[in-house]
């Protein structure tokens, strides 16, 4: 599903205009991003937890040449689904 498709579905489900639905979705994404940057973790009960984790530097391999390369340390966002979401997916 693309962002445009999600906006359309939200507008349909909530009887909002597409513009209002898109503003709501953008506000949600902006606030999740700000919270992850500031606190490193956000929990949406029943849905899941987004958390910033640090990956250590590591060795990797260039698949085209087979050459060993060094992959830099970096921060990534992990998502752990909540119990309710897991049950609904099954």
Secondary structure, DSSP 4 states (H G I P E B T S, - for coil): --HHHHHHHHHHHHT--HHHHHHHHHHHHHHHHHHHHHTSEEEETTTEEEEEEEEPPEEEE-TTT--EEEEPPEEEEEEEE-HHHHHHH-
